[in-house]
């Protein structure tokens, strides 16, 4: 998420570090989140590992958070057409992180609706 946030400050279409941290659906979704959108501030995150299956092939960990993005603000002229990617407040985020050749990457990323979680 730090690469997405950093990329949003620059209005990037892809942050150069995203392919290091994410793969597959999560990489595509993160690219879609950026898409040249400019933002200021940072979301407040407190991620926690909620499950781990290190015996699976590949090993897999699930990380969940209830992210508060009310201080991560999209610049007004970039708001049009964003739909559910932008709101304000708390929303659940679930990431599946898989190990591949000694490197852990987010392979799946899901954002829930605003108001579906609270801290």
N, CA, C and O of each residue as an XYZ file, in Angstrom:
476
protein
N       0.820     -1.200      0.000
C       0.000      0.000      0.000
C       0.862      1.261      0.000
O       0.472      2.285     -0.562
N       2.030      1.184      0.630
C       2.891      2.370      0.626
C       3.276      2.779     -0.798
O       3.345      3.971     -1.100
N       3.526      1.800     -1.674
C       3.866      2.118     -3.066
C       2.679      2.763     -3.775
O       2.869      3.672     -4.582
N       1.459      2.311     -3.490
C       0.258      2.912     -4.088
C       0.090      4.337     -3.587
O      -0.180      5.244     -4.374
N       0.248      4.541     -2.285
C       0.103      5.882     -1.715
C       1.163      6.824     -2.297
O       0.849      7.941     -2.707
N       2.408      6.369     -2.328
C       3.483      7.188     -2.888
C       3.204      7.520     -4.358
O       3.381      8.662     -4.783
N       2.769      6.526     -5.127
C       2.426      6.756     -6.526
C       1.291      7.750     -6.690
O       1.277      8.533     -7.640
N       0.331      7.720     -5.759
C      -0.799      8.651     -5.850
C      -0.353     10.091     -5.635
O      -0.973     11.011     -6.169
N       0.697     10.301     -4.871
C       1.190     11.663     -4.656
C       1.784     12.235     -5.931
O       1.813     13.451     -6.119
N       2.265     11.344     -6.820
C       2.872     11.783     -8.079
C       1.912     11.728     -9.263
O       2.266     12.170    -10.356
N       0.709     11.200     -9.072
C      -0.209     11.023    -10.194
C       0.274      9.931    -11.136
O       0.071     10.017    -12.347
N       0.911      8.909    -10.584
C       1.507      7.837    -11.382
C       0.455      6.898    -11.955
O      -0.649      6.786    -11.422
N       0.804      6.234    -13.033
C      -0.018      5.153    -13.555
C       0.496      3.816    -13.053
O      -0.242      2.830    -13.027
N       1.754      3.780    -12.656
C       2.336      2.605    -12.007
C       3.551      3.071    -11.216
O       4.386      3.823    -11.718
N       3.634      2.617     -9.984
C       4.808      2.917     -9.165
C       5.873      1.873     -9.485
O       5.548      0.692     -9.608
N       7.134      2.275     -9.623
C       8.169      1.320    -10.015
C       8.357      0.153     -9.042
O       8.878     -0.888     -9.442
N       7.951      0.294     -7.785
C       8.110     -0.783     -6.803
C       6.936     -1.754     -6.764
O       7.030     -2.791     -6.108
N       5.831     -1.447     -7.448
C       4.642     -2.299     -7.343
C       4.904     -3.744     -7.750
O       4.430     -4.663     -7.081
N       5.637     -3.962     -8.814
C       5.888     -5.332     -9.265
C       6.751     -6.110     -8.276
O       6.760     -7.341     -8.310
N       7.457     -5.436     -7.419
C       8.233     -6.105     -6.373
C       7.309     -6.577     -5.252
O       7.500     -7.663     -4.704
N       6.307     -5.764     -4.910
C       5.423     -6.054     -3.787
C       4.175     -6.840     -4.161
O       3.596     -7.518     -3.313
N       3.754     -6.759     -5.417
C       2.478     -7.361     -5.814
C       2.612     -8.121     -7.127
O       3.512     -7.871     -7.929
N       1.689     -9.055     -7.317
C       1.654     -9.856     -8.536
C       0.197    -10.162     -8.870
O      -0.682     -9.991     -8.026
N      -0.060    -10.610    -10.086
C      -1.401    -11.059    -10.475
C      -2.486    -10.030    -10.254
O      -2.332     -8.860    -10.603
N      -3.591    -10.479     -9.668
C      -4.756     -9.619     -9.447
C      -4.404     -8.401     -8.613
O      -4.893     -7.305     -8.888
N      -3.562     -8.570     -7.595
C      -3.209     -7.442     -6.721
C      -2.424     -6.379     -7.476
O      -2.625     -5.187     -7.244
N      -1.542     -6.785     -8.367
C      -0.784     -5.827     -9.166
C      -1.707     -5.080    -10.128
O      -1.619     -3.859    -10.253
N      -2.580     -5.805    -10.799
C      -3.530     -5.167    -11.714
C      -4.444     -4.197    -10.966
O      -4.682     -3.081    -11.425
N      -4.951     -4.629     -9.814
C      -5.848     -3.791     -9.021
C      -5.128     -2.534     -8.532
O      -5.697     -1.442     -8.561
N      -3.872     -2.684     -8.081
C      -3.097     -1.534     -7.617
C      -2.837     -0.551     -8.747
O      -2.914      0.662     -8.547
N      -2.527     -1.064     -9.934
C      -2.363     -0.199    -11.099
C      -3.652      0.550    -11.398
O      -3.632      1.745    -11.693
N      -4.779     -0.163    -11.320
C      -6.074      0.470    -11.564
C      -6.362      1.554    -10.525
O      -6.955      2.584    -10.847
N      -5.946      1.323     -9.286
C      -6.156      2.330     -8.237
C      -5.365      3.596     -8.547
O      -5.856      4.701     -8.317
N      -4.163      3.452     -9.060
C      -3.352      4.627     -9.385
C      -3.914      5.332    -10.610
O      -4.486      6.416    -10.490
N      -3.760      4.740    -11.772
C      -4.354      5.242    -13.005
C      -4.216      6.752    -13.190
O      -5.112      7.395    -13.738
N      -3.086      7.326    -12.730
C      -2.864      8.759    -12.904
C      -3.580      9.642    -11.900
O      -3.499     10.867    -11.980
N      -4.289      9.022    -10.946
C      -5.020      9.790     -9.938
C      -4.024     10.410     -8.960
O      -3.084      9.750     -8.517
N      -4.235     11.671     -8.632
C      -3.368     12.375     -7.691
C      -4.059     12.517     -6.345
O      -5.254     12.802     -6.272
N      -3.288     12.314     -5.278
C      -3.849     12.419     -3.939
C      -2.830     13.033     -2.994
O      -1.637     13.102     -3.290
N      -3.330     13.471     -1.859
C      -2.481     13.996     -0.799
C      -2.779     13.212      0.474
O      -3.821     12.566      0.590
N      -1.863     13.276      1.415
C      -2.058     12.611      2.703
C      -1.784     11.114      2.628
O      -1.231     10.617      1.647
N      -2.182     10.407      3.684
C      -1.937      8.968      3.793
C      -3.115      8.310      4.506
O      -3.724      8.915      5.389
N      -3.437      7.081      4.129
C      -4.432      6.346      4.904
C      -3.808      5.873      6.221
O      -2.595      5.686      6.310
N      -4.638      5.685      7.225
C      -4.197      5.144      8.509
C      -4.424      3.641      8.468
O      -5.560      3.179      8.363
N      -3.333      2.879      8.551
C      -3.416      1.428      8.421
C      -2.882      0.751      9.679
O      -1.977      1.259     10.340
N      -3.455     -0.396      9.991
C      -3.017     -1.222     11.111
C      -3.234     -2.691     10.724
O      -4.075     -3.367     11.316
N      -2.470     -3.192      9.722
C      -2.696     -4.550      9.211
C      -2.296     -5.626     10.215
O      -1.373     -5.455     11.011
N      -3.031     -6.754     10.151
C      -2.757     -7.893     11.029
C      -2.873     -9.189     10.235
O      -3.759     -9.342      9.393
N      -1.969    -10.111     10.516
C      -2.056    -11.440      9.923
C      -3.220    -12.162     10.595
O      -3.260    -12.284     11.819
N      -4.170    -12.641      9.783
C      -5.331    -13.337     10.339
C      -5.292    -14.835     10.092
O      -5.990    -15.591     10.767
N      -4.485    -15.273      9.132
C      -4.301    -16.710      8.925
C      -3.005    -16.935      8.159
O      -2.529    -16.069      7.425
N      -2.454    -18.125      8.354
C      -1.230    -18.492      7.647
C      -1.276    -19.979      7.357
O      -1.582    -20.787      8.234
N      -0.968    -20.332      6.120
C      -0.855    -21.731      5.721
C       0.500    -21.896      5.047
O       0.626    -21.818      3.825
N       1.502    -22.127      5.878
C       2.863    -22.220      5.373
C       3.154    -23.568      4.737
O       4.179    -23.735      4.077
N       2.248    -24.544      4.932
C       2.430    -25.868      4.335
C       1.830    -25.953      2.935
O       2.089    -26.914      2.210
N       1.023    -24.948      2.542
C       0.413    -24.988      1.207
C       1.468    -24.711      0.146
O       2.578    -24.277      0.453
N       1.106    -24.966     -1.097
C       2.025    -24.725     -2.200
C       1.374    -23.765     -3.189
O       0.542    -24.213     -3.977
N       1.695    -22.489     -3.199
C       2.747    -21.848     -2.422
C       2.262    -21.495     -1.007
O       1.057    -21.428     -0.764
N       3.198    -21.269     -0.076
C       2.807    -20.810      1.259
C       2.005    -19.504      1.140
O       2.252    -18.677      0.262
N       1.034    -19.350      2.055
C       0.091    -18.237      1.928
C      -0.244    -17.656      3.295
O      -0.407    -18.385      4.274
N      -0.344    -16.341      3.342
C      -0.721    -15.622      4.551
C      -1.833    -14.650      4.177
O      -1.789    -14.033      3.112
N      -2.831    -14.511      5.049
C      -3.891    -13.525      4.844
C      -3.695    -12.386      5.833
O      -3.514    -12.603      7.031
N      -3.735    -11.171      5.306
C      -3.567     -9.963      6.109
C      -4.849     -9.149      5.979
O      -5.335     -8.912      4.873
N      -5.390     -8.726      7.115
C      -6.616     -7.922      7.106
C      -6.379     -6.610      7.831
O      -5.537     -6.508      8.723
N      -7.146     -5.609      7.423
C      -7.060     -4.293      8.031
C      -8.413     -3.617      7.912
O      -9.238     -3.977      7.072
N      -8.619     -2.647      8.757
C      -9.756     -1.736      8.643
C      -9.123     -0.360      8.446
O      -8.802      0.338      9.408
N      -8.953      0.009      7.186
C      -8.202      1.201      6.811
C      -9.081      2.440      6.908
O     -10.225      2.447      6.452
N      -8.529      3.480      7.506
C      -9.192      4.783      7.543
C      -8.498      5.667      6.511
O      -7.363      6.099      6.715
N      -9.187      5.932      5.403
C      -8.562      6.751      4.351
C      -9.066      8.190      4.330
O      -8.948      8.878      3.316
N      -9.632      8.646      5.459
C     -10.184     10.003      5.477
C      -9.105     11.083      5.365
O      -9.424     12.229      5.046
N      -7.833     10.745      5.621
C      -6.744     11.712      5.444
C      -5.957     11.478      4.160
O      -4.913     12.097      3.955
N      -6.442     10.594      3.297
C      -5.829     10.330      1.985
C      -6.817     10.858      0.963
O      -7.779     10.176      0.611
N      -6.584     12.057      0.492
C      -7.588     12.776     -0.286
C      -7.193     12.927     -1.747
O      -6.118     13.431     -2.072
N      -8.082     12.482     -2.611
C      -7.878     12.639     -4.044
C      -8.110     14.100     -4.412
O      -9.066     14.725     -3.953
N      -7.233     14.627     -5.237
C      -7.348     16.009     -5.686
C      -8.648     16.158     -6.476
O      -8.962     15.338     -7.338
N      -9.382     17.199     -6.173
C     -10.760     17.395     -6.636
C     -10.981     17.104     -8.117
O     -11.936     16.407     -8.458
N     -10.132     17.612     -9.008
C     -10.381     17.418    -10.440
C     -10.163     15.974    -10.895
O     -10.515     15.631    -12.023
N      -9.588     15.119    -10.036
C      -9.383     13.716    -10.379
C     -10.499     12.810     -9.854
O     -10.457     11.598    -10.069
N     -11.494     13.377     -9.169
C     -12.547     12.574     -8.542
C     -13.537     11.950     -9.517
O     -14.053     10.865     -9.249
N     -13.811     12.594    -10.621
C     -14.868     12.160    -11.542
C     -14.671     10.716    -11.994
O     -13.596     10.337    -12.458
N     -15.728      9.920    -11.850
C     -15.735      8.548    -12.336
C     -15.033      7.532    -11.461
O     -14.822      6.403    -11.903
N     -14.659      7.880    -10.233
C     -13.932      6.923     -9.400
C     -14.820      5.892     -8.715
O     -14.345      4.808     -8.376
N     -16.070      6.196     -8.507
C     -16.978      5.226     -7.901
C     -16.482      4.719     -6.559
O     -16.145      5.508     -5.676
N     -16.436      3.368     -6.403
C     -16.151      2.775     -5.104
C     -14.681      2.834     -4.705
O     -14.341      2.453     -3.585
N     -13.805      3.297     -5.584
C     -12.406      3.405     -5.192
C     -12.169      4.602     -4.286
O     -11.106      4.709     -3.675
N     -13.131      5.497     -4.186
C     -12.935      6.658     -3.333
C     -14.153      6.877     -2.458
O     -15.295      6.786     -2.908
N     -13.888      7.160     -1.241
C     -14.917      7.518     -0.280
C     -14.214      8.175      0.876
O     -13.198      8.848      0.701
N     -14.751      7.980      2.047
C     -14.083      8.538      3.205
C     -14.447      7.732      4.422
O     -15.618      7.432      4.653
N     -13.454      7.383      5.195
C     -13.679      6.676      6.436
C     -13.061      5.297      6.431
O     -12.044      5.051      5.782
N     -13.701      4.393      7.174
C     -13.162      3.049      7.372
C     -13.711      2.061      6.349
O     -14.901      2.056      6.037
N     -12.799      1.214      5.831
C     -13.216      0.147      4.928
C     -12.280     -1.042      5.126
O     -11.087     -0.871      5.375
N     -12.837     -2.251      5.010
C     -11.979     -3.430      5.162
C     -11.077     -3.625      3.948
O     -11.461     -3.348      2.812
N      -9.879     -4.106      4.220
C      -8.919     -4.461      3.179
C      -8.391     -5.846      3.535
O      -7.946     -6.084      4.658
N      -8.445     -6.748      2.573
C      -7.933     -8.104      2.776
C      -6.927     -8.389      1.674
O      -7.205     -8.204      0.489
N      -5.744     -8.847      2.093
C      -4.687     -9.174      1.143
C      -4.238    -10.612      1.355
O      -4.047    -11.054      2.487
N      -4.074    -11.335      0.255
C      -3.463    -12.653      0.287
C      -2.026    -12.482     -0.159
O      -1.757    -11.950     -1.237
N      -1.110    -12.932      0.671
C       0.321    -12.786      0.407
C       0.882    -14.190      0.214
O       0.701    -15.060      1.065
N       1.562    -14.405     -0.907
C       2.109    -15.727     -1.212
C       3.622    -15.644     -1.379
O       4.174    -14.613     -1.762
N       4.272    -16.769     -1.079
C       5.724    -16.854     -1.195
C       6.075    -17.513     -2.515
O       5.495    -18.532     -2.890
N       7.033    -16.919     -3.216
C       7.491    -17.472     -4.477
C       9.006    -17.297     -4.555
O       9.498    -16.173     -4.650
N       9.737    -18.397     -4.516
C      11.208    -18.352     -4.584
C      11.824    -17.439     -3.538
O      12.750    -16.684     -3.834
N      11.308    -17.506     -2.310
C      11.871    -16.734     -1.211
C      11.368    -15.310     -1.107
O      11.771    -14.582     -0.200
N      10.498    -14.894     -2.012
C       9.945    -13.542     -1.989
C       8.455    -13.601     -1.700
O       7.731    -14.383     -2.316
N       7.999    -12.787     -0.775
C       6.574    -12.700     -0.449
C       5.961    -11.532     -1.207
O       6.470    -10.412     -1.154
N       4.858    -11.801     -1.918
C       4.171    -10.754     -2.676
C       2.666    -10.847     -2.431
O       2.121    -11.928     -2.205
N       2.014     -9.696     -2.481
C       0.553     -9.670     -2.415
C       0.044    -10.193     -3.752
O       0.363     -9.640     -4.805
N      -0.747    -11.259     -3.707
C      -1.271    -11.847     -4.940
C      -2.742    -11.520     -5.158
O      -3.209    -11.499     -6.297
N      -3.473    -11.264     -4.082
C      -4.878    -10.869     -4.182
C      -5.120     -9.723     -3.213
O      -4.606     -9.713     -2.094
N      -5.920     -8.751     -3.670
C      -6.221     -7.583     -2.857
C      -7.698     -7.256     -3.018
O      -8.207     -7.154     -4.134
N      -8.372     -7.095     -1.897
C      -9.807     -6.820     -1.910
C     -10.092     -5.638     -1.004
O      -9.604     -5.584      0.125
N     -10.882     -4.689     -1.495
C     -11.352     -3.557     -0.694
C     -12.847     -3.697     -0.492
O     -13.598     -3.857     -1.454
N     -13.277     -3.638      0.749
C     -14.709     -3.694      1.047
C     -15.343     -2.320      0.944
O     -14.701     -1.339      0.570
N     -16.607     -2.281      1.284
C     -17.362     -1.033      1.233
C     -17.097     -0.187      2.476
O     -16.778     -0.712      3.543
N     -17.233      1.117      2.322
C     -17.090      2.015      3.454
C     -18.152      1.693      4.489
O     -19.307      1.431      4.152
N     -17.746      1.715      5.759
C     -18.661      1.452      6.859
C     -18.794     -0.016      7.221
O     -19.499     -0.337      8.177
N     -18.138     -0.937      6.487
C     -18.230     -2.368      6.790
C     -17.327     -2.782      7.944
O     -17.397     -3.929      8.385
N     -16.481     -1.887      8.445
C     -15.627     -2.208      9.579
C     -15.424     -0.944     10.403
O     -15.675      0.172      9.946
N     -14.967     -1.151     11.617
C     -14.596     -0.028     12.467
C     -13.519     -0.502     13.442
O     -13.414     -1.688     13.754
N     -12.752      0.423     13.894
C     -11.675      0.084     14.841
C     -12.113      0.349     16.243
O     -11.348      0.127     17.181
